């Protein structure tokens, strides 16, 4: 499984560290791991309303989308506003070794978990090693007569 590299995100991170800017948490941080016959991808998406979540796969690209809205009183005045809102999207490029048609997802306690099974053709297989019988030829004595079976040798 491959993941898309975003050079601008890394550039922003490096610039922020170089100029002493405060680090902000990444939107939709994720973990990806392989466990047995499947990949698990977990996205931290606290505050995302489940009905705004969308997971789709097209041309080996998996896209995760969600939205977080503010539900504030009309007369609210912010003193501090650090929690981002709006639409979030993240894409992963999937390799040929996954079964895109069998991906499943669950959203619990602000964590979206995707179960991506390894495709049957990508699973390791045991290859049986057969024993071929070597060709045999009979030894002949000096007179050209074939000797008994006990004198057969491998070719």
ZABA-761373 format. One record per residue (C-alpha): z negated, x, y negated; residue number from 0; residue in three letters. Coordinates in steps of 0.02 Angstrom, whole numbers. Layout:
! ZABA-761373
<r><up>Z</up><east>X</east><north>Y</north><resi>NUM</resi><resn>Ala</resn></r>
...
//
This chain:
! ZABA-761373
<r><up>0</up><east>0</east><north>0</north><resi>0</resi><resn>Unk</resn></r>
<r><up>45</up><east>66</east><north>-170</north><resi>1</resi><resn>Unk</resn></r>
<r><up>-28</up><east>26</east><north>-339</north><resi>2</resi><resn>Unk</resn></r>
<r><up>62</up><east>25</east><north>-505</north><resi>3</resi><resn>Unk</resn></r>
<r><up>15</up><east>165</east><north>-624</north><resi>4</resi><resn>Unk</resn></r>
<r><up>-5</up><east>116</east><north>-806</north><resi>5</resi><resn>Unk</resn></r>
<r><up>16</up><east>272</east><north>-915</north><resi>6</resi><resn>Unk</resn></r>
<r><up>-34</up><east>180</east><north>-1074</north><resi>7</resi><resn>Unk</resn></r>
<r><up>-203</up><east>129</east><north>-1002</north><resi>8</resi><resn>Unk</resn></r>
<r><up>-238</up><east>310</east><north>-956</north><resi>9</resi><resn>Unk</resn></r>
<r><up>-178</up><east>369</east><north>-1126</north><resi>10</resi><resn>Unk</resn></r>
<r><up>-295</up><east>246</east><north>-1213</north><resi>11</resi><resn>Unk</resn></r>
<r><up>-439</up><east>305</east><north>-1104</north><resi>12</resi><resn>Unk</resn></r>
<r><up>-405</up><east>488</east><north>-1142</north><resi>13</resi><resn>Unk</resn></r>
<r><up>-384</up><east>456</east><north>-1329</north><resi>14</resi><resn>Unk</resn></r>
<r><up>-547</up><east>358</east><north>-1331</north><resi>15</resi><resn>Unk</resn></r>
<r><up>-640</up><east>499</east><north>-1245</north><resi>16</resi><resn>Unk</resn></r>
<r><up>-562</up><east>631</east><north>-1358</north><resi>17</resi><resn>Unk</resn></r>
<r><up>-605</up><east>540</east><north>-1520</north><resi>18</resi><resn>Unk</resn></r>
<r><up>-776</up><east>482</east><north>-1466</north><resi>19</resi><resn>Unk</resn></r>
<r><up>-737</up><east>296</east><north>-1461</north><resi>20</resi><resn>Unk</resn></r>
<r><up>-854</up><east>188</east><north>-1363</north><resi>21</resi><resn>Unk</resn></r>
<r><up>-788</up><east>148</east><north>-1190</north><resi>22</resi><resn>Unk</resn></r>
<r><up>-751</up><east>-33</east><north>-1159</north><resi>23</resi><resn>Unk</resn></r>
<r><up>-754</up><east>-102</east><north>-982</north><resi>24</resi><resn>Unk</resn></r>
<r><up>-586</up><east>-118</east><north>-897</north><resi>25</resi><resn>Unk</resn></r>
<r><up>-522</up><east>-294</east><north>-881</north><resi>26</resi><resn>Unk</resn></r>
<r><up>-513</up><east>-351</east><north>-701</north><resi>27</resi><resn>Unk</resn></r>
<r><up>-580</up><east>-191</east><north>-623</north><resi>28</resi><resn>Unk</resn></r>
<r><up>-542</up><east>-184</east><north>-438</north><resi>29</resi><resn>Unk</resn></r>
<r><up>-582</up><east>-99</east><north>-274</north><resi>30</resi><resn>Unk</resn></r>
<r><up>-455</up><east>-82</east><north>-134</north><resi>31</resi><resn>Unk</resn></r>
<r><up>-502</up><east>-29</east><north>41</north><resi>32</resi><resn>Unk</resn></r>
<r><up>-438</up><east>-40</east><north>218</north><resi>33</resi><resn>Unk</resn></r>
<r><up>-549</up><east>-117</east><north>349</north><resi>34</resi><resn>Unk</resn></r>
<r><up>-477</up><east>-126</east><north>524</north><resi>35</resi><resn>Unk</resn></r>
<r><up>-314</up><east>-222</east><north>522</north><resi>36</resi><resn>Unk</resn></r>
<r><up>-319</up><east>-278</east><north>340</north><resi>37</resi><resn>Unk</resn></r>
<r><up>-333</up><east>-219</east><north>162</north><resi>38</resi><resn>Unk</resn></r>
<r><up>-468</up><east>-294</east><north>52</north><resi>39</resi><resn>Unk</resn></r>
<r><up>-440</up><east>-301</east><north>-135</north><resi>40</resi><resn>Unk</resn></r>
<r><up>-585</up><east>-359</east><north>-243</north><resi>41</resi><resn>Unk</resn></r>
<r><up>-567</up><east>-400</east><north>-428</north><resi>42</resi><resn>Unk</resn></r>
<r><up>-718</up><east>-422</east><north>-542</north><resi>43</resi><resn>Unk</resn></r>
<r><up>-675</up><east>-576</east><north>-644</north><resi>44</resi><resn>Unk</resn></r>
<r><up>-839</up><east>-646</east><north>-712</north><resi>45</resi><resn>Unk</resn></r>
<r><up>-823</up><east>-804</east><north>-815</north><resi>46</resi><resn>Unk</resn></r>
<r><up>-647</up><east>-841</east><north>-757</north><resi>47</resi><resn>Unk</resn></r>
<r><up>-627</up><east>-1026</east><north>-720</north><resi>48</resi><resn>Unk</resn></r>
<r><up>-566</up><east>-1048</east><north>-540</north><resi>49</resi><resn>Unk</resn></r>
<r><up>-432</up><east>-1174</east><north>-589</north><resi>50</resi><resn>Unk</resn></r>
<r><up>-350</up><east>-1042</east><north>-702</north><resi>51</resi><resn>Unk</resn></r>
<r><up>-333</up><east>-915</east><north>-562</north><resi>52</resi><resn>Unk</resn></r>
<r><up>-159</up><east>-882</east><north>-494</north><resi>53</resi><resn>Unk</resn></r>
<r><up>-112</up><east>-759</east><north>-358</north><resi>54</resi><resn>Unk</resn></r>
<r><up>73</up><east>-739</east><north>-315</north><resi>55</resi><resn>Unk</resn></r>
<r><up>182</up><east>-618</east><north>-220</north><resi>56</resi><resn>Unk</resn></r>
<r><up>366</up><east>-587</east><north>-255</north><resi>57</resi><resn>Unk</resn></r>
<r><up>475</up><east>-440</east><north>-202</north><resi>58</resi><resn>Unk</resn></r>
<r><up>324</up><east>-342</east><north>-138</north><resi>59</resi><resn>Unk</resn></r>
<r><up>234</up><east>-362</east><north>-304</north><resi>60</resi><resn>Unk</resn></r>
<r><up>68</up><east>-451</east><north>-301</north><resi>61</resi><resn>Unk</resn></r>
<r><up>16</up><east>-530</east><north>-467</north><resi>62</resi><resn>Unk</resn></r>
<r><up>-159</up><east>-591</east><north>-508</north><resi>63</resi><resn>Unk</resn></r>
<r><up>-185</up><east>-697</east><north>-665</north><resi>64</resi><resn>Unk</resn></r>
<r><up>-334</up><east>-784</east><north>-740</north><resi>65</resi><resn>Unk</resn></r>
<r><up>-403</up><east>-847</east><north>-906</north><resi>66</resi><resn>Unk</resn></r>
<r><up>-572</up><east>-845</east><north>-986</north><resi>67</resi><resn>Unk</resn></r>
<r><up>-607</up><east>-966</east><north>-1127</north><resi>68</resi><resn>Unk</resn></r>
<r><up>-751</up><east>-980</east><north>-1248</north><resi>69</resi><resn>Unk</resn></r>
<r><up>-847</up><east>-1141</east><north>-1246</north><resi>70</resi><resn>Unk</resn></r>
<r><up>-942</up><east>-1127</east><north>-1409</north><resi>71</resi><resn>Unk</resn></r>
<r><up>-1012</up><east>-1261</east><north>-1524</north><resi>72</resi><resn>Unk</resn></r>
<r><up>-900</up><east>-1301</east><north>-1673</north><resi>73</resi><resn>Unk</resn></r>
<r><up>-1027</up><east>-1235</east><north>-1798</north><resi>74</resi><resn>Unk</resn></r>
<r><up>-1056</up><east>-1068</east><north>-1706</north><resi>75</resi><resn>Unk</resn></r>
<r><up>-1048</up><east>-907</east><north>-1807</north><resi>76</resi><resn>Unk</resn></r>
<r><up>-1038</up><east>-746</east><north>-1705</north><resi>77</resi><resn>Unk</resn></r>
<r><up>-1157</up><east>-605</east><north>-1745</north><resi>78</resi><resn>Unk</resn></r>
<r><up>-1093</up><east>-498</east><north>-1600</north><resi>79</resi><resn>Unk</resn></r>
<r><up>-937</up><east>-532</east><north>-1498</north><resi>80</resi><resn>Unk</resn></r>
<r><up>-910</up><east>-409</east><north>-1355</north><resi>81</resi><resn>Unk</resn></r>
<r><up>-852</up><east>-522</east><north>-1214</north><resi>82</resi><resn>Unk</resn></r>
<r><up>-662</up><east>-529</east><north>-1210</north><resi>83</resi><resn>Unk</resn></r>
<r><up>-574</up><east>-694</east><north>-1187</north><resi>84</resi><resn>Unk</resn></r>
<r><up>-395</up><east>-743</east><north>-1155</north><resi>85</resi><resn>Unk</resn></r>
<r><up>-269</up><east>-715</east><north>-1016</north><resi>86</resi><resn>Unk</resn></r>
<r><up>-284</up><east>-574</east><north>-891</north><resi>87</resi><resn>Unk</resn></r>
<r><up>-150</up><east>-510</east><north>-774</north><resi>88</resi><resn>Unk</resn></r>
<r><up>-137</up><east>-368</east><north>-651</north><resi>89</resi><resn>Unk</resn></r>
<r><up>3</up><east>-318</east><north>-534</north><resi>90</resi><resn>Unk</resn></r>
<r><up>0</up><east>-216</east><north>-374</north><resi>91</resi><resn>Unk</resn></r>
<r><up>154</up><east>-151</east><north>-286</north><resi>92</resi><resn>Unk</resn></r>
<r><up>137</up><east>-181</east><north>-100</north><resi>93</resi><resn>Unk</resn></r>
<r><up>217</up><east>-70</east><north>31</north><resi>94</resi><resn>Unk</resn></r>
<r><up>320</up><east>-133</east><north>176</north><resi>95</resi><resn>Unk</resn></r>
<r><up>172</up><east>-113</east><north>294</north><resi>96</resi><resn>Unk</resn></r>
<r><up>82</up><east>-273</east><north>241</north><resi>97</resi><resn>Unk</resn></r>
<r><up>107</up><east>-453</east><north>293</north><resi>98</resi><resn>Unk</resn></r>
<r><up>139</up><east>-537</east><north>125</north><resi>99</resi><resn>Unk</resn></r>
<r><up>154</up><east>-710</east><north>204</north><resi>100</resi><resn>Unk</resn></r>
<r><up>-23</up><east>-702</east><north>274</north><resi>101</resi><resn>Unk</resn></r>
<r><up>-119</up><east>-651</east><north>116</north><resi>102</resi><resn>Unk</resn></r>
<r><up>-274</up><east>-757</east><north>84</north><resi>103</resi><resn>Unk</resn></r>
<r><up>-392</up><east>-763</east><north>-65</north><resi>104</resi><resn>Unk</resn></r>
<r><up>-568</up><east>-822</east><north>-105</north><resi>105</resi><resn>Unk</resn></r>
<r><up>-664</up><east>-827</east><north>-269</north><resi>106</resi><resn>Unk</resn></r>
<r><up>-853</up><east>-817</east><north>-259</north><resi>107</resi><resn>Unk</resn></r>
<r><up>-982</up><east>-768</east><north>-390</north><resi>108</resi><resn>Unk</resn></r>
<r><up>-850</up><east>-699</east><north>-510</north><resi>109</resi><resn>Unk</resn></r>
<r><up>-766</up><east>-590</east><north>-379</north><resi>110</resi><resn>Unk</resn></r>
<r><up>-589</up><east>-629</east><north>-317</north><resi>111</resi><resn>Unk</resn></r>
<r><up>-563</up><east>-557</east><north>-143</north><resi>112</resi><resn>Unk</resn></r>
<r><up>-390</up><east>-541</east><north>-68</north><resi>113</resi><resn>Unk</resn></r>
<r><up>-366</up><east>-514</east><north>119</north><resi>114</resi><resn>Unk</resn></r>
<r><up>-199</up><east>-428</east><north>149</north><resi>115</resi><resn>Unk</resn></r>
<r><up>-161</up><east>-405</east><north>335</north><resi>116</resi><resn>Unk</resn></r>
<r><up>-67</up><east>-255</east><north>399</north><resi>117</resi><resn>Unk</resn></r>
<r><up>106</up><east>-308</east><north>460</north><resi>118</resi><resn>Unk</resn></r>
<r><up>128</up><east>-308</east><north>649</north><resi>119</resi><resn>Unk</resn></r>
<r><up>267</up><east>-178</east><north>639</north><resi>120</resi><resn>Unk</resn></r>
<r><up>152</up><east>-62</east><north>539</north><resi>121</resi><resn>Unk</resn></r>
<r><up>6</up><east>-68</east><north>659</north><resi>122</resi><resn>Unk</resn></r>
<r><up>-20</up><east>88</east><north>765</north><resi>123</resi><resn>Unk</resn></r>
<r><up>41</up><east>68</east><north>942</north><resi>124</resi><resn>Unk</resn></r>
<r><up>-1</up><east>161</east><north>1099</north><resi>125</resi><resn>Unk</resn></r>
<r><up>156</up><east>232</east><north>1177</north><resi>126</resi><resn>Unk</resn></r>
<r><up>145</up><east>243</east><north>1364</north><resi>127</resi><resn>Unk</resn></r>
<r><up>202</up><east>408</east><north>1437</north><resi>128</resi><resn>Unk</resn></r>
<r><up>290</up><east>383</east><north>1602</north><resi>129</resi><resn>Unk</resn></r>
<r><up>307</up><east>513</east><north>1739</north><resi>130</resi><resn>Unk</resn></r>
<r><up>487</up><east>541</east><north>1788</north><resi>131</resi><resn>Unk</resn></r>
<r><up>519</up><east>601</east><north>1963</north><resi>132</resi><resn>Unk</resn></r>
<r><up>606</up><east>767</east><north>1953</north><resi>133</resi><resn>Unk</resn></r>
<r><up>768</up><east>782</east><north>2049</north><resi>134</resi><resn>Unk</resn></r>
<r><up>744</up><east>863</east><north>2217</north><resi>135</resi><resn>Unk</resn></r>
<r><up>860</up><east>969</east><north>2319</north><resi>136</resi><resn>Unk</resn></r>
<r><up>844</up><east>1032</east><north>2494</north><resi>137</resi><resn>Unk</resn></r>
<r><up>831</up><east>1216</east><north>2536</north><resi>138</resi><resn>Unk</resn></r>
<r><up>946</up><east>1278</east><north>2670</north><resi>139</resi><resn>Unk</resn></r>
<r><up>913</up><east>1420</east><north>2790</north><resi>140</resi><resn>Unk</resn></r>
<r><up>1027</up><east>1570</east><north>2809</north><resi>141</resi><resn>Unk</resn></r>
<r><up>1138</up><east>1477</east><north>2931</north><resi>142</resi><resn>Unk</resn></r>
<r><up>1166</up><east>1335</east><north>2808</north><resi>143</resi><resn>Unk</resn></r>
<r><up>1063</up><east>1208</east><north>2907</north><resi>144</resi><resn>Unk</resn></r>
<r><up>948</up><east>1098</east><north>2808</north><resi>145</resi><resn>Unk</resn></r>
<r><up>767</up><east>1128</east><north>2844</north><resi>146</resi><resn>Unk</resn></r>
<r><up>637</up><east>992</east><north>2865</north><resi>147</resi><resn>Unk</resn></r>
<r><up>568</up><east>891</east><north>2717</north><resi>148</resi><resn>Unk</resn></r>
<r><up>424</up><east>1012</east><north>2699</north><resi>149</resi><resn>Unk</resn></r>
<r><up>543</up><east>1134</east><north>2618</north><resi>150</resi><resn>Unk</resn></r>
<r><up>602</up><east>1017</east><north>2478</north><resi>151</resi><resn>Unk</resn></r>
<r><up>575</up><east>1087</east><north>2305</north><resi>152</resi><resn>Unk</resn></r>
<r><up>589</up><east>1016</east><north>2130</north><resi>153</resi><resn>Unk</resn></r>
<r><up>754</up><east>1047</east><north>2043</north><resi>154</resi><resn>Unk</resn></r>
//
